């Protein structure tokens, strides 16, 4: 089921936004008891709680591209991700087995 939360406040310092996000993720715990992660940059905070269904050991979010340019928090399912993944293996070295990395 997963859950995600976002906030943006350029004047908010990371320790404070981290505390707020931790409270939000705690409230969503039943939606994603398998993992809780957050990411902060330039006043933006993203959080994700995960219910592991595909790629039980990997696919932690927020997920970052290898160069750090892109970050994604995703709550959904790409039904044809395995076919897309097969096509993308020519240009991408996958680190996970899940659909989120295909989105990146």
LOVEXPA-615697 format. One record per residue (C-alpha): x, y, z; residue number from 1. Coordinates in steps of 0.05 Angstrom, whole numbers. Example, Ala and Ser with C-alpha at 12.3 -4.5 7.8 and 13.67 -1.06 7.14 Angstrom:
<atom <246,-90,156>,1>;
<atom <273,-21,143>,2>;
END
This chain:
<atom <0,0,0>,1>;
<atom <58,48,14>,2>;
<atom <52,121,31>,3>;
<atom <88,185,14>,4>;
<atom <93,255,40>,5>;
<atom <125,320,15>,6>;
<atom <138,388,44>,7>;
<atom <173,450,18>,8>;
<atom <196,508,60>,9>;
<atom <261,542,38>,10>;
<atom <268,574,107>,11>;
<atom <261,508,144>,12>;
<atom <326,477,168>,13>;
<atom <337,402,159>,14>;
<atom <334,381,232>,15>;
<atom <264,412,240>,16>;
<atom <238,386,174>,17>;
<atom <266,317,190>,18>;
<atom <228,316,256>,19>;
<atom <163,337,221>,20>;
<atom <172,285,167>,21>;
<atom <187,231,219>,22>;
<atom <120,247,252>,23>;
<atom <84,243,185>,24>;
<atom <116,177,168>,25>;
<atom <99,150,237>,26>;
<atom <26,166,224>,27>;
<atom <30,127,159>,28>;
<atom <65,66,189>,29>;
<atom <6,19,177>,30>;
<atom <11,35,102>,31>;
<atom <84,16,99>,32>;
<atom <113,-23,157>,33>;
<atom <173,-51,119>,34>;
<atom <214,13,110>,35>;
<atom <212,88,125>,36>;
<atom <260,136,92>,37>;
<atom <265,210,80>,38>;
<atom <307,258,37>,39>;
<atom <321,332,45>,40>;
<atom <350,383,-3>,41>;
<atom <342,459,-11>,42>;
<atom <280,464,33>,43>;
<atom <246,403,0>,44>;
<atom <232,342,42>,45>;
<atom <204,276,16>,46>;
<atom <186,216,57>,47>;
<atom <163,146,40>,48>;
<atom <136,86,79>,49>;
<atom <140,20,43>,50>;
<atom <99,-43,41>,51>;
<atom <146,-91,5>,52>;
<atom <111,-132,-49>,53>;
<atom <160,-132,-107>,54>;
<atom <235,-134,-95>,55>;
<atom <228,-147,-21>,56>;
<atom <301,-132,-3>,57>;
<atom <313,-72,-50>,58>;
<atom <278,-13,-81>,59>;
<atom <284,33,-21>,60>;
<atom <255,102,-31>,61>;
<atom <267,159,-39>,62>;
<atom <309,131,-96>,63>;
<atom <364,170,-129>,64>;
<atom <395,164,-198>,65>;
<atom <468,142,-197>,66>;
<atom <491,213,-213>,67>;
<atom <446,243,-159>,68>;
<atom <411,288,-208>,69>;
<atom <342,256,-199>,70>;
<atom <304,233,-139>,71>;
<atom <237,197,-140>,72>;
<atom <186,178,-89>,73>;
<atom <135,134,-122>,74>;
<atom <70,102,-98>,75>;
<atom <40,60,-152>,76>;
<atom <56,2,-197>,77>;
<atom <83,0,-267>,78>;
<atom <49,-63,-292>,79>;
<atom <94,-73,-353>,80>;
<atom <158,-54,-316>,81>;
<atom <192,-121,-330>,82>;
<atom <186,-111,-406>,83>;
<atom <209,-39,-400>,84>;
<atom <267,-62,-355>,85>;
<atom <288,-113,-407>,86>;
<atom <292,-57,-460>,87>;
<atom <329,-9,-414>,88>;
<atom <383,-58,-394>,89>;
<atom <420,-36,-457>,90>;
<atom <431,33,-427>,91>;
<atom <422,25,-352>,92>;
<atom <456,-19,-300>,93>;
<atom <399,-37,-253>,94>;
<atom <413,-43,-179>,95>;
<atom <344,-67,-159>,96>;
<atom <289,-114,-184>,97>;
<atom <231,-66,-173>,98>;
<atom <191,-19,-216>,99>;
<atom <214,46,-184>,100>;
<atom <283,43,-215>,101>;
<atom <251,33,-283>,102>;
<atom <215,100,-272>,103>;
<atom <282,134,-258>,104>;
END
